[in-house]
Amino acid sequence: MQVLLVEDNMLLGDAIRDHVAADGHSIDWCLNLAEAEDAAESRPYGVILLDLRLPDGNGMSLLKAMRRKQRSVNIIILTAHDQTSDQLEGMRNGADDFLVKPFGLSELSARMRALPGCHP
């Protein structure tokens, strides 16, 4: 499955990229919102792993745009925002799941496997 990772933290991004690839998925990694928007428009992804706090904006805008365009891609928010209100906003806007940083990579794998069509 093709995965898009949107994460500006290099250390975390490296770990997620390597782990997702080791699980048998192909992964593209974007460091900011502009790159992620271009990537999401240019190819189909089975899942987007989306940080909210990005250097050029809030990842929630990408989530909203994908849902406005009726894109059926699975989206898991990965963020340090741990407020219940942030989680509810993400789910209201169409996120399929929400992981609060720090999280275990094995938990990320399990949550990805639980999504429709997200098997390596």
C-alpha positions in Angstrom: 0.0 0.0 0.0 1.1 3.5 -0.7 1.4 5.7 2.4 2.0 9.5 2.6 3.7 10.7 5.8 3.3 14.4 6.6 5.7 15.2 9.4 8.2 18.0 10.0 10.2 16.4 12.8 13.1 14.7 11.2 13.9 12.2 14.0 10.3 11.1 14.2 9.8 11.1 10.5 12.8 8.9 10.0 11.5 6.4 12.5 8.0 6.3 11.1 9.3 6.0 7.5 11.6 3.1 8.3 8.9 1.3 10.4 6.2 1.7 7.8 8.5 0.5 5.0 9.6 -2.5 7.2 5.8 -3.3 7.5 5.8 -3.7 3.7 4.3 -0.4 2.6 5.7 2.1 0.1 6.0 5.5 1.7 6.4 9.1 0.6 7.4 11.7 3.2 6.6 15.4 3.1 8.0 18.0 5.5 5.4 20.6 5.1 1.8 21.3 4.0 2.5 22.6 0.5 4.5 19.4 -0.4 1.8 17.2 1.1 -1.0 19.0 -0.8 1.0 18.4 -4.1 1.7 14.8 -3.2 -1.9 14.1 -2.3 -3.1 15.5 -5.7 -0.5 13.6 -7.7 -1.0 10.0 -6.6 -3.5 7.8 -4.8 -2.6 6.9 -1.2 -4.1 4.2 0.9 -3.4 6.1 4.1 -2.1 9.5 5.0 -0.3 9.9 8.4 -0.8 13.6 9.1 0.8 15.9 11.6 -1.2 19.0 12.5 1.5 21.5 13.4 3.5 22.1 10.3 5.9 25.0 9.4 3.5 26.4 6.8 0.1 25.7 8.3 -2.2 23.3 10.1 -2.6 19.8 8.7 -6.3 20.0 9.4 -6.6 22.0 6.3 -5.3 19.1 4.2 -7.8 16.8 5.9 -10.7 19.1 5.2 -9.6 19.5 1.6 -9.4 15.8 1.0 -12.8 15.3 2.5 -14.3 18.2 0.4 -13.0 16.4 -2.7 -14.6 13.2 -1.5 -11.3 11.4 -1.3 -11.7 8.1 0.4 -8.1 7.8 1.6 -7.7 6.8 5.2 -6.2 9.5 7.4 -4.6 9.1 10.8 -3.7 12.2 12.6 -0.3 12.1 14.4 0.1 15.0 16.8 1.2 16.3 20.1 -2.2 18.0 20.5 -3.6 15.9 23.3 -6.8 17.8 24.0 -10.1 15.9 23.6 -11.3 18.9 21.6 -8.5 18.5 19.1 -9.4 14.8 18.7 -13.0 15.6 18.3 -12.3 18.3 15.7 -10.1 15.8 13.7 -12.8 13.1 13.8 -15.6 15.7 12.8 -13.5 16.7 9.9 -13.1 13.1 8.6 -10.0 11.6 10.3 -10.2 7.9 10.6 -8.0 7.7 13.7 -5.9 9.9 16.0 -2.6 9.1 17.7 -1.1 11.4 20.3 2.7 11.8 20.3 4.6 10.1 21.7 3.2 6.8 20.5 4.6 3.3 19.9 5.4 2.3 16.3 3.7 -1.0 16.9 0.5 0.8 17.9 0.7 2.8 14.6 1.1 -0.5 12.7 -1.9 -2.0 14.4 -4.1 1.1 13.8 -3.1 1.1 10.1 -4.0 -2.6 9.8 -7.4 -1.9 11.3 -8.3 0.5 8.5 -10.2 -0.7 5.5 -7.9 -1.8 2.7 -4.7 -1.1 4.6 -2.8 -4.3 4.3 0.7 -4.5 2.9 
